[in-house]
Amino acid sequence: MTDRRTPEDLEQALLAYENPDFINSPDGRMLRIMAEYQEPMARFRRERIQDTVVFFGSARFQALDVAHSALKLLENTGSEQLAPEAEQPASPEEIESGEASAHKLHLAEAAVEMAHYYEDARRLAGMVASWAKDLPGRRHRFVVTSGGGPGIMEAANRGAYEAGCKTIGLNIRLPFEQRPNPYITPALSFDFHYFFMRKYWFAYLAKALVVFPGGFGTLDEMFELLTLAQTKKLAKKITIVIYGSSYWRNVINLELLAKKGAIAVADLELFRFVDTPEEAFAILKNSLTENHLDSEYDRELHRLETETIPTEPAPSAQEILGPDISRTR
């Protein structure tokens, strides 16, 4: 007679959304994409963010005091790993002793030159944030936003932070070690896996874009927004300011595109070149007021004139709907 074996007790199966093998697999990709849409949406709602002013620019530019003293260039955009010594600017000691090569001297001079853009971005972001924080309404308007990393991104977040305002960082997970800059509002610090979802949030909330000198990433992001504006895929008017005309006119010749018929002459009106924080702020303030505030002021000013932004987080969708939907965990 054959023995009948009793099956062993099984451990409880993982819930699908708690199963890392599934969530991180190709089959779970759609859920990951949806999470990078819905989770930021929930946080923006709770932090009462209505729209943004986005700053793009190089991650490699540092503050002026750093450039004058101990500047070290990074190996890659957003990386914490330093570039090789041969690619570093000359130190003050090397310059003083005459040991610096012509190449390292050139890098040191360029570093100081580019550091002025850091300070300009910091100042401009502070001007935008200081102006926007006094606008009436129950939500934060024109919140300074960056890619969340160092360089110009840090400068923009820093300027808004120093003005006492909320500021957003939309970071991206990269193969090498990197971290968000310390000036981002903690509740508004994001880390994305998918570049296209990060770009979505840059474009979706933005009412203005300020493009400081930068490299491949800056060019990519600038032309993405220019193309959306050109093709009228944005259901809003967006102001695009390109900062540093001498730098950008040497990097790209946008007027030549119009002369050769690659773009329409009218497309040159999609952006403005500027060279000072004051010039940039005047354009931003005027266009944001004309395109996004005047119509709202007339309708809401009487009701909101004495009302301030609440300090408590905005309610979630479930809290708003209340008994209309079943409560879930």
C-alpha positions, 0 to 999 in steps of 0.5 A: 500500500502506497503512503499518501503524502500531505502537501507542505504548507505554503507561505502566503503569496505576495500581493502583486504590487508588493512583488518586486520581481513583477513590479521591476519586470517588463510586465510591470513597466506600465505600472511603473510609468503610471506611478511616475504620473500619478505619484507626482500629481498627488504630491503637487496637489497636496502641496498646492502647486498650480504651475511652474517656471522651469530653469534649464542649464548645465550641471557643471557650472558652480558658484562664483566663490567656488570657481575662484577657489577650489572648483573641480569639474564632474566626470558626467552630468549630475555625477559625484565622480570627478573628471580626470585631473588632466581635465580639471581647471588650474588651481590657484596654487598651480596658477601662482607657481606657473605650473598650470598648462595652457589648457588648464588655465583656459579651463580655469578662466572658463569656469569663472566665466560660467560661474557668473551664469550660476549667480545670475540664475540664482538671482533671477530665480529669487526675483521670480519666487519673491514676486510670485509668492505675493500673488493672491490665490489658494495655490502656489503660482509660478514655482521655480523648478529645475532638474534637481541636480547641481550647477544651474539647477542648484542655482535656481532652487537656491535662489527660490529657497533663499527667497523663502519659497517652495521650489521643485526638483525633478531629478532623474535616476542615472547609472552613476551616483548622483543626488538632488541638490539641498535647496529643493523643498523636500516634499517636492523632490522627485526622482524619475526612472523614465526621461519621458515622464520627467519631461512630461512634468517639465512641460505640463506645469510650466508657464515659462522656461528659462534656458541657461548655458548648458550641454546636450541635456539642456539642448534636448530639453530646450528643443523639446519645449520649442517644438511643442510650442511651435506645433501648438501641442501645448494648450497654453501660452509659454514664455521661453527665455534663452539666457546668455546670447553670446554663448547661445549664438556661438552654439546654435544659429537659430536665425540660419534655420529661418533663412534656410527655410527649416523653420518659419520666420515667425518661429523666431518669436517663440523665444527671446534672448536675454543677458541680465536677470533684470531683463529676463525678469521683466519679460517673465513678469509681463508675459506671465501677467498678460497670459496667465494672471490678468484674466484670473485677477478680474474674476477672482481678485474680489474673492481672494484679495484677503485670502492666503494660501492655506498651510495644511496640505490640499485634500486628496481625491478621496477626501474630496469625493468623500462618500461618493466612493468606497474608502480604500487603504 
